[in-house]
Amino acid sequence: MKRIILLALLFFLAGCGEDRAFMTPSENVVVIDVNSREYFINGKKVGDSVKDFLQSGDWKVQPILVFFSQFKKDKSRPLDEKEVHVHVAGNCTFNAFGKVLTTLNFEPLVGKVLYVIDKDFASPIQAINPAWDSDVQTCRNATKDNVIKVSHMVIGEKGLTDEEILAKRLSEKKLEAECAEDFMMISVIVNLYDKTSPFIVSLNELGFLGGKRMYNIASEEEFWKFIDEIKSRESLQNKKDKNQILFVVNREAPVASMSHIIRKLNDYGYEITFAYTILQSFP
């Protein structure tokens, strides 16, 4: 019994050490701590979660931007030496999680953002700024759904001659073909409250225009089998985005409901970018 108690104490102390190591601010490390009621920067409360994350329609969190603006005045060191550690409590929504990460992406104030969900301090995950890989973002924008693309085309072609419009369309088709050849653009929509298809995976697996396929997956076990199968395909090993995935989730879902999925995708070697939507069946 004494050995069990001693081992439990050692694990507890180790966990506390990981907590302190991640959550201790320094000259080069800024710590942001978010719970469902309020959020803090370097231990000081800067705002109320409900007010700043739920009621505001703006994806920028102003108190965070104001705090980081001070680093612009510090000319003694490059901004990209700054590192931000973000801890998000498990009962927070992805809406709060997304707004914090999006805010940190608005200006190049930091070199690296690491985040932890709930109490998983042992292995922080590096946040990926979608702008970091412009080729992937260009191709994702070029291959949007037809309805969205048509609306953008109409707006972007005002004032052009017929010849200019034709040249623009041909250029767009050429870009789409190149994207389809070089990128698979895998994305997963997750709705764990949907008992029929909690996972919807899409990717261009054929390498040409029209090669995009969508899979409705009925369980988490089947989802990981599908990921394993994708990872094993030789035809996809030369794709430029083979280690990148777009993770689409309900913005009102608690982050704890999917933190294990995010963690495992990271363990698989995926760099995760997030997108948010309003899905049905969430309480």
Residue frames relative to the residue before (quaternion, step in Angstrom):
aa qw qx qy qz dx dy dz
M 1.0000 0.0000 0.0000 0.0000 0.00 0.00 0.00
K 0.6429 0.5295 -0.3234 0.4491 3.60 0.97 -0.87
R 0.6376 0.5263 -0.3288 0.4564 3.57 1.05 -0.80
I 0.6378 0.5293 -0.3244 0.4558 3.57 0.99 -0.85
I 0.6610 0.5034 -0.3043 0.4659 3.56 0.95 -0.94
L 0.6514 0.5244 -0.3094 0.4526 3.57 0.99 -0.89
L 0.6585 0.5033 -0.3058 0.4686 3.58 0.95 -0.89
A 0.6371 0.5263 -0.3225 0.4617 3.57 1.00 -0.85
L 0.6513 0.5137 -0.3086 0.4655 3.57 1.02 -0.84
L 0.6466 0.5229 -0.3209 0.4533 3.58 0.99 -0.82
F 0.6484 0.5039 -0.3148 0.4760 3.57 0.98 -0.85
F 0.6352 0.5339 -0.3218 0.4560 3.57 1.03 -0.83
L 0.6749 0.4893 -0.2922 0.4688 3.56 0.92 -0.92
A 0.6275 0.5287 -0.3353 0.4630 3.57 1.03 -0.79
G 0.6502 0.5168 -0.3096 0.4629 3.57 0.99 -0.86
C 0.6394 0.5212 -0.3181 0.4672 3.57 1.00 -0.82
G 0.6368 0.5358 -0.3257 0.4488 3.56 1.05 -0.80
E 0.6459 0.5087 -0.3126 0.4758 3.59 1.00 -0.82
D 0.6165 0.5505 -0.3251 0.4596 3.54 1.07 -0.85
R 0.7042 0.4685 -0.2675 0.4615 3.57 0.76 -1.06
A 0.6421 0.5377 -0.3303 0.4352 3.58 0.95 -0.86
F 0.7097 0.4528 -0.2610 0.4724 3.58 0.94 -0.84
M 0.7734 0.3991 -0.1763 0.4598 3.57 0.97 -0.92
T 0.5493 0.6028 -0.4084 0.4100 3.60 1.21 0.22
P 0.3061 -0.7667 0.5332 0.1847 3.61 -0.56 1.09
S 0.0429 -0.7767 0.6278 0.0265 3.54 -1.25 0.45
E 0.7598 -0.3522 0.2591 0.4812 3.56 -1.28 -0.16
N 0.7864 0.3106 -0.1482 0.5130 3.57 1.02 -0.79
V 0.7193 0.3979 -0.2339 0.5192 3.59 1.26 -0.13
V 0.1307 -0.7608 0.6336 0.0519 3.54 -0.88 1.06
V 0.1949 -0.7961 0.5675 0.0790 3.57 -0.90 0.96
I 0.0742 -0.7760 0.6261 0.0181 3.55 -0.84 1.05
D 0.0706 -0.8055 0.5881 -0.0150 3.56 -0.69 1.13
V 0.0557 -0.8289 0.5555 -0.0342 3.57 -0.57 1.21
N 0.0233 0.7602 -0.6492 -0.0105 3.58 -0.98 0.89
S 0.7262 -0.4723 0.2785 0.4147 3.58 -1.25 0.10
R 0.7052 0.4463 -0.2609 0.4852 3.61 1.23 -0.29
E 0.8134 -0.0450 0.0996 0.5714 3.58 0.89 -0.95
Y 0.1922 -0.7736 0.5865 0.1436 3.56 -1.26 0.18
F 0.2689 -0.7846 0.5556 0.0580 3.50 -1.21 0.80
I 0.1443 -0.7308 0.6540 0.1318 3.54 -1.29 0.50
N 0.8355 -0.0744 -0.0216 0.5441 3.54 -0.66 1.21
G 0.7481 -0.4306 0.2061 0.4610 3.56 0.98 0.93
K 0.6645 0.4771 -0.3083 0.4855 3.60 1.23 -0.14
K 0.4517 -0.6891 0.4954 0.2751 3.56 -0.83 1.01
V 0.0893 -0.8169 0.5694 0.0198 3.56 -0.90 1.00
G 0.8297 -0.0307 0.0256 0.5567 3.60 1.20 -0.20
D 0.4650 -0.6429 0.5354 0.2896 3.52 -1.41 0.18
S 0.5101 -0.6930 0.4192 0.2895 3.57 -0.75 1.08
V 0.6614 0.5134 -0.3224 0.4416 3.60 0.85 -0.93
K 0.6884 0.4899 -0.2786 0.4565 3.57 0.88 -0.96
D 0.7878 0.3811 -0.1842 0.4475 3.57 0.72 -1.07
F 0.7535 0.3853 -0.2141 0.4877 3.60 1.09 -0.59
L 0.7684 0.3814 -0.2009 0.4729 3.59 0.93 -0.81
Q 0.7594 0.4073 -0.2235 0.4554 3.58 0.82 -0.93
S 0.6539 0.5139 -0.3170 0.4559 3.58 1.11 -0.60
G 0.3503 -0.7448 0.5305 0.2028 3.57 -0.94 0.89
D 0.5688 0.5985 -0.3684 0.4274 3.56 1.31 -0.25
W 0.3947 -0.7289 0.5075 0.2352 3.58 -0.95 0.87
K 0.6135 0.5050 -0.3660 0.4845 3.61 1.24 0.00
V 0.2683 -0.7399 0.5961 0.1590 3.57 -0.97 0.92
Q 0.3865 -0.7950 0.4179 0.2097 3.53 -0.17 1.33
P 0.6562 0.5100 -0.3516 0.4309 3.68 0.80 -0.79
I 0.6351 0.5119 -0.3371 0.4700 3.61 1.08 -0.63
L 0.6437 0.5145 -0.3196 0.4678 3.58 0.98 -0.82
V 0.6412 0.5306 -0.3201 0.4527 3.56 0.99 -0.87
F 0.6444 0.5257 -0.3243 0.4507 3.58 0.95 -0.87
F 0.7355 0.4361 -0.2536 0.4522 3.58 0.79 -0.97
S 0.5235 0.6482 -0.4178 0.3622 3.59 1.18 -0.36
Q 0.5692 0.6127 -0.3789 0.3963 3.59 1.18 -0.53
F 0.6317 0.5550 -0.3454 0.4167 3.59 1.08 -0.63
K 0.5430 0.6064 -0.4072 0.4142 3.58 1.19 -0.34
K 0.6705 0.5115 -0.2898 0.4526 3.55 1.13 -0.66
D 0.6243 0.5347 -0.3393 0.4574 3.57 1.26 -0.37
K 0.1135 -0.8382 0.5327 0.0272 3.59 -0.13 1.29
S 0.5353 0.6783 -0.3825 0.3270 3.57 1.27 -0.15
R 0.7996 0.1459 -0.0781 0.5773 3.61 1.19 -0.36
P 0.5747 -0.5881 0.4334 0.3689 3.60 -1.11 0.62
L 0.5433 -0.6375 0.4358 0.3294 3.56 -1.02 0.78
D 0.6709 0.5337 -0.3198 0.4035 3.57 1.01 -0.73
E 0.5260 0.5983 -0.4363 0.4183 3.61 1.22 0.23
K 0.5518 0.6073 -0.3952 0.4129 3.58 1.24 -0.24
E 0.1172 -0.7724 0.6222 0.0506 3.54 -1.11 0.77
V 0.1764 -0.7883 0.5833 0.0852 3.59 -0.98 0.86
H 0.1550 -0.7582 0.6282 0.0808 3.54 -0.97 0.95
V 0.0931 -0.8090 0.5804 0.0060 3.57 -0.66 1.15
H 0.0651 -0.7688 0.6355 0.0284 3.56 -0.86 1.00
V 0.0723 -0.7930 0.6050 0.0020 3.56 -0.79 1.09
A 0.4277 -0.7069 0.5027 0.2543 3.58 -0.70 1.08
G 0.6194 -0.6115 0.3631 0.3325 3.54 -1.09 0.77
N 0.6981 0.4672 -0.2886 0.4596 3.60 1.10 -0.57
C 0.4635 0.6454 -0.4657 0.3895 3.61 1.25 0.17
T 0.4592 -0.6627 0.5109 0.2983 3.56 -1.20 0.47
F 0.6128 -0.5271 0.4284 0.4040 3.54 -1.28 0.29
N 0.5154 0.6255 -0.4155 0.4128 3.57 1.21 -0.35
A 0.6814 0.4610 -0.2748 0.4978 3.59 0.93 -0.93
F 0.6379 0.5384 -0.3129 0.4531 3.56 0.92 -0.96
G 0.6968 0.4904 -0.2693 0.4489 3.56 0.87 -1.00
K 0.6641 0.5118 -0.3177 0.4428 3.57 0.96 -0.80
V 0.6284 0.5203 -0.3460 0.4634 3.58 1.02 -0.69
L 0.6975 0.4643 -0.2862 0.4648 3.61 0.80 -0.98
T 0.6431 0.5228 -0.3269 0.4541 3.58 0.99 -0.81
T 0.6256 0.5419 -0.3309 0.4532 3.58 1.01 -0.82
L 0.6765 0.4955 -0.2939 0.4587 3.58 0.93 -0.87
N 0.6606 0.5062 -0.3069 0.4617 3.58 1.23 -0.37
F 0.5363 0.6770 -0.4028 0.3030 3.59 1.16 -0.39
E 0.7953 0.0906 -0.0540 0.5969 3.57 1.05 -0.65
P 0.4955 -0.6798 0.4507 0.2989 3.61 -1.01 0.78
L 0.1497 0.8360 -0.5098 0.1372 3.55 0.60 1.16
V 0.7956 0.2191 -0.0986 0.5562 3.57 1.14 -0.50
G 0.4875 -0.6769 0.4757 0.2790 3.52 -1.23 0.52
K 0.8167 0.0298 0.0289 0.5755 3.57 1.03 -0.74
V 0.1232 -0.7645 0.6295 0.0630 3.54 -1.10 0.82
L 0.0730 -0.7781 0.6238 0.0114 3.56 -0.75 1.10
Y 0.0670 -0.8155 0.5738 0.0345 3.58 -0.95 0.80
V 0.1640 -0.7482 0.6383 0.0771 3.49 -1.32 0.60
I 0.2139 -0.7622 0.5996 0.1175 3.55 -0.99 0.88
D 0.8351 0.0527 -0.0981 0.5387 3.54 -0.88 1.04
K 0.7793 -0.3491 0.2503 0.4562 3.64 -0.71 -1.00
D 0.4378 0.7170 -0.4431 0.3129 3.56 1.24 0.33
F 0.0686 0.8487 -0.5174 0.0856 3.56 0.60 1.19
A 0.5306 0.6750 -0.4006 0.3200 3.58 1.19 -0.41
S 0.8180 0.1009 -0.0163 0.5660 3.58 1.00 -0.80
P 0.1562 -0.8081 0.5622 0.0810 3.60 0.13 1.22
I 0.3357 -0.7317 0.5634 0.1859 3.57 -1.16 0.66
Q 0.3803 -0.7171 0.5310 0.2432 3.57 -0.95 0.83
A 0.3810 -0.7150 0.5423 0.2226 3.55 -0.84 1.02
I 0.2662 -0.7650 0.5700 0.1381 3.55 -1.03 0.83
N 0.2938 -0.7289 0.5943 0.1711 3.54 -0.83 1.03
P 0.4578 -0.7110 0.4494 0.2880 3.64 -0.57 1.08
A 0.6390 0.5424 -0.3356 0.4300 3.59 1.09 -0.57
W 0.4986 0.6780 -0.4256 0.3327 3.59 1.21 -0.30
D 0.7694 0.2093 -0.1322 0.5889 3.56 1.02 -0.70
S 0.2097 -0.8359 0.4958 0.1067 3.55 0.15 1.30
D 0.5932 0.5756 -0.3757 0.4190 3.62 1.08 -0.61
V 0.6573 0.4995 -0.3104 0.4712 3.58 0.93 -0.89
Q 0.6731 0.4936 -0.3021 0.4605 3.58 0.89 -0.92
T 0.6211 0.5403 -0.3418 0.4534 3.59 1.00 -0.77
C 0.6986 0.4661 -0.2754 0.4678 3.55 0.92 -0.90
R 0.6173 0.5203 -0.3609 0.4668 3.59 1.02 -0.64
N 0.6662 0.4918 -0.3028 0.4718 3.58 0.98 -0.79
A 0.6671 0.5234 -0.2992 0.4375 3.57 1.05 -0.78
T 0.7645 0.3601 -0.1826 0.5026 3.59 1.13 -0.57
K 0.2521 0.7749 -0.5381 0.2157 3.58 1.08 0.67
D 0.6923 -0.4596 0.3449 0.4365 3.55 -1.31 0.28
N 0.6545 -0.5735 0.3387 0.3577 3.55 -1.12 0.76
V 0.6358 0.5411 -0.3408 0.4322 3.59 0.95 -0.82
I 0.6671 0.4848 -0.2915 0.4848 3.56 0.96 -0.91
K 0.6672 0.5138 -0.3113 0.4404 3.58 0.90 -0.91
V 0.6446 0.5298 -0.3279 0.4431 3.58 0.93 -0.86
S 0.6538 0.5119 -0.3208 0.4556 3.58 0.92 -0.86
H 0.6585 0.4943 -0.3071 0.4773 3.59 1.02 -0.78
M 0.6152 0.5586 -0.3424 0.4385 3.57 1.06 -0.78
V 0.6627 0.5212 -0.3080 0.4409 3.56 0.89 -1.02
I 0.6701 0.4919 -0.2935 0.4722 3.57 0.94 -0.90
G 0.7321 0.4589 -0.2378 0.4437 3.57 0.91 -0.97
E 0.7086 0.4694 -0.2625 0.4568 3.62 1.22 -0.27
K 0.3922 0.7199 -0.4850 0.3046 3.57 1.24 0.17
G 0.8115 0.2560 -0.2039 0.4841 3.55 -0.92 0.96
L 0.5854 0.5776 -0.3774 0.4258 3.61 1.26 -0.05
T 0.4905 -0.6272 0.5105 0.3248 3.55 -1.19 0.51
D 0.6783 -0.4766 0.3553 0.4318 3.59 -1.27 0.26
E 0.6487 0.5164 -0.3185 0.4594 3.58 1.00 -0.83
E 0.6576 0.5062 -0.3039 0.4680 3.59 0.99 -0.84
I 0.6361 0.5194 -0.3255 0.4687 3.58 1.04 -0.78
L 0.6451 0.5175 -0.3134 0.4668 3.59 0.98 -0.88
A 0.6587 0.5011 -0.3104 0.4676 3.59 0.91 -0.90
K 0.6414 0.5219 -0.3199 0.4624 3.58 1.01 -0.79
R 0.6622 0.5028 -0.3074 0.4628 3.58 0.90 -0.88
L 0.6521 0.5097 -0.3178 0.4626 3.60 0.96 -0.85
S 0.6349 0.5252 -0.3211 0.4670 3.57 1.04 -0.81
E 0.6533 0.5123 -0.3120 0.4620 3.58 0.98 -0.83
K 0.6555 0.5035 -0.3128 0.4679 3.59 0.99 -0.82
K 0.6255 0.5297 -0.3364 0.4636 3.57 1.05 -0.75
L 0.6479 0.5110 -0.3107 0.4718 3.58 0.99 -0.86
E 0.6399 0.5253 -0.3275 0.4553 3.60 0.95 -0.83
A 0.6581 0.5095 -0.3115 0.4586 3.58 0.96 -0.88
E 0.6533 0.5024 -0.3096 0.4743 3.59 0.99 -0.84
C 0.6435 0.5194 -0.3195 0.4626 3.57 1.00 -0.80
A 0.6618 0.5168 -0.3071 0.4479 3.56 0.94 -0.88
E 0.6598 0.5056 -0.3010 0.4674 3.56 1.14 -0.64
D 0.7810 0.3837 -0.1728 0.4616 3.58 0.92 -0.95
F 0.7906 0.2608 -0.1120 0.5426 3.61 1.12 -0.62
M 0.2826 -0.7490 0.5635 0.2041 3.58 -1.09 0.62
M 0.2072 -0.8394 0.4860 0.1275 3.60 1.30 -0.31
I 0.0916 0.8255 -0.5469 0.1054 3.54 0.69 1.10
S 0.0293 0.7763 -0.6292 0.0269 3.56 -1.02 0.84
V 0.1373 -0.7751 0.6108 0.0849 3.54 -1.21 0.54
I 0.2016 -0.7373 0.6357 0.1080 3.53 -0.95 0.99
V 0.1043 -0.8205 0.5619 0.0147 3.57 -0.67 1.12
N 0.1127 0.7499 -0.6437 0.1033 3.54 -0.88 1.05
L 0.1952 -0.8421 0.4935 0.0965 3.56 0.15 1.29
Y 0.6197 0.5397 -0.3504 0.4494 3.60 1.24 -0.25
D 0.5799 0.5321 -0.3787 0.4870 3.56 1.29 -0.07
K 0.2652 -0.8128 0.5002 0.1370 3.59 -0.25 1.24
T 0.6418 0.5336 -0.3278 0.4425 3.61 1.19 -0.38
S 0.8025 -0.0443 0.0723 0.5906 3.58 0.81 -1.04
P 0.0646 -0.8389 0.5397 0.0270 3.61 0.30 1.18
F 0.7613 0.2512 -0.1578 0.5766 3.59 1.24 -0.38
I 0.0222 -0.7593 0.6503 0.0074 3.54 -0.96 0.95
V 0.0769 -0.8135 0.5764 -0.0089 3.56 -0.51 1.21
S 0.0276 -0.7838 0.6203 0.0125 3.56 -0.99 0.87
L 0.1545 0.7693 -0.6112 0.1041 3.56 -1.12 0.69
N 0.3964 -0.6567 0.5728 0.2889 3.54 -1.24 0.44
E 0.0477 -0.8543 0.5173 -0.0188 3.54 -0.02 1.30
L 0.6635 0.5379 -0.3062 0.4203 3.61 1.21 -0.28
G 0.4501 -0.7439 0.4129 0.2712 3.57 1.26 -0.22
F 0.7296 0.3169 -0.2608 0.5471 3.60 1.16 0.44
L 0.6887 -0.4617 0.3440 0.4407 3.57 -1.28 0.25
G 0.7803 0.2639 -0.2229 0.5213 3.55 -0.83 0.98
G 0.5483 0.6480 -0.3814 0.3660 3.56 1.28 0.06
K 0.4481 0.6958 -0.4515 0.3335 3.57 1.27 0.10
R 0.0449 -0.7906 0.6107 0.0032 3.55 -1.01 0.88
M 0.2184 -0.7622 0.5977 0.1185 3.52 -1.19 0.65
Y 0.1346 -0.7901 0.5965 0.0426 3.55 -1.03 0.86
N 0.2249 -0.7364 0.6247 0.1296 3.55 -0.91 0.99
I 0.0915 -0.8287 0.5522 -0.0084 3.56 -0.48 1.23
A 0.3953 -0.8044 0.4155 0.1549 3.53 -0.65 1.23
S 0.8129 0.1154 -0.0606 0.5676 3.63 1.15 -0.28
E 0.6177 -0.5485 0.4030 0.3940 3.56 -1.24 0.37
E 0.6013 0.5626 -0.3581 0.4401 3.58 1.05 -0.71
E 0.6793 0.4759 -0.2866 0.4796 3.58 0.93 -0.90
F 0.5961 0.5711 -0.3585 0.4359 3.57 1.10 -0.66
W 0.6988 0.4561 -0.2874 0.4702 3.60 0.83 -0.91
K 0.5906 0.5433 -0.3674 0.4702 3.58 1.11 -0.55
F 0.6509 0.5126 -0.3098 0.4665 3.55 1.02 -0.84
I 0.6355 0.5177 -0.3254 0.4714 3.60 0.98 -0.81
D 0.6287 0.5273 -0.3273 0.4685 3.58 1.00 -0.84
E 0.6676 0.5104 -0.3009 0.4507 3.56 0.95 -0.90
I 0.6338 0.5180 -0.3232 0.4749 3.58 1.01 -0.79
K 0.6635 0.5192 -0.2992 0.4480 3.57 0.93 -0.94
S 0.7068 0.4760 -0.2629 0.4526 3.59 1.09 -0.64
R 0.5464 0.6384 -0.4051 0.3603 3.63 1.17 -0.28
E 0.4227 -0.7150 0.5021 0.2409 3.57 -0.72 1.06
S 0.6347 0.5666 -0.3272 0.4111 3.59 1.04 -0.77
L 0.7179 0.4273 -0.2454 0.4917 3.59 1.21 -0.42
Q 0.4980 0.6963 -0.4104 0.3142 3.58 1.24 -0.14
N 0.6994 0.4484 -0.2800 0.4811 3.60 1.17 -0.45
K 0.4386 0.6931 -0.4691 0.3274 3.61 1.22 0.12
K 0.5158 -0.6803 0.4307 0.2926 3.56 -0.91 0.93
D 0.7554 0.3472 -0.1912 0.5219 3.58 1.16 -0.54
K 0.2268 0.8252 -0.4974 0.1422 3.58 1.15 0.53
N 0.7444 0.3629 -0.2154 0.5175 3.60 1.18 -0.47
Q 0.6193 0.5188 -0.3543 0.4710 3.58 1.20 0.48
I 0.0099 -0.8026 0.5957 -0.0298 3.55 -1.02 0.81
L 0.3088 -0.7186 0.5944 0.1870 3.53 -1.11 0.79
F 0.1557 -0.8021 0.5758 0.0282 3.57 -0.67 1.19
V 0.0857 -0.8173 0.5697 -0.0089 3.57 -0.39 1.28
V 0.0519 0.8233 -0.5541 0.1118 3.56 -0.61 1.15
N 0.5858 -0.5549 0.4542 0.3777 3.55 -1.26 0.45
R 0.4450 -0.7295 0.4529 0.2542 3.55 -0.73 1.04
E 0.6795 0.4778 -0.2971 0.4708 3.61 1.19 -0.40
A 0.4953 0.6619 -0.4321 0.3603 3.61 1.24 -0.08
P 0.4755 -0.6430 0.5003 0.3320 3.63 -1.02 0.65
V 0.5439 -0.6491 0.4158 0.3316 3.57 -0.91 0.88
A 0.6013 0.5834 -0.3651 0.4060 3.60 1.08 -0.64
S 0.5967 0.5964 -0.3686 0.3904 3.61 1.10 -0.59
M 0.8038 0.2321 -0.1144 0.5357 3.59 1.12 -0.54
S 0.3615 0.7569 -0.4860 0.2451 3.58 1.22 0.14
H 0.6365 0.5300 -0.3398 0.4455 3.61 1.03 -0.70
I 0.6339 0.5158 -0.3318 0.4712 3.59 1.12 -0.63
I 0.6358 0.5209 -0.3191 0.4718 3.57 0.98 -0.87
R 0.6479 0.5266 -0.3097 0.4550 3.56 0.95 -0.94
K 0.7016 0.4693 -0.2858 0.4538 3.59 0.84 -0.93
L 0.6076 0.5325 -0.3549 0.4704 3.60 1.06 -0.67
N 0.6389 0.5110 -0.3177 0.4794 3.56 1.04 -0.77
D 0.6409 0.5195 -0.3165 0.4681 3.58 1.02 -0.79
Y 0.6331 0.5247 -0.3176 0.4723 3.57 1.17 -0.61
G 0.5734 -0.6150 0.3703 0.3949 3.58 1.26 -0.19
Y 0.4805 0.6760 -0.4374 0.3478 3.58 1.25 0.18
E 0.2881 -0.6684 0.6544 0.2048 3.50 -1.21 0.72
I 0.2085 -0.8296 0.5134 0.0686 3.56 -0.55 1.20
T 0.0588 -0.7305 0.6776 0.0615 3.53 -1.03 0.88
F 0.3272 -0.7817 0.5127 0.1378 3.54 -1.03 0.86
A 0.0336 -0.7361 0.6748 0.0414 3.50 -1.28 0.65
Y 0.2376 -0.7977 0.5474 0.0877 3.53 -1.08 0.75
T 0.0001 0.7935 -0.6072 0.0415 3.51 -1.08 0.78
I 0.4265 -0.6376 0.5544 0.3229 3.54 -1.33 -0.06
L 0.0719 -0.8098 0.5822 -0.0077 3.56 -0.40 1.26
Q 0.5469 -0.6236 0.4514 0.3291 3.53 -1.19 0.49
S 0.7997 0.3749 -0.2595 0.3905 3.55 -1.39 0.30
F 0.5125 0.5948 -0.4643 0.4098 3.59 1.16 0.29
P 0.4533 -0.6984 0.4697 0.2935 3.60 -0.84 0.89
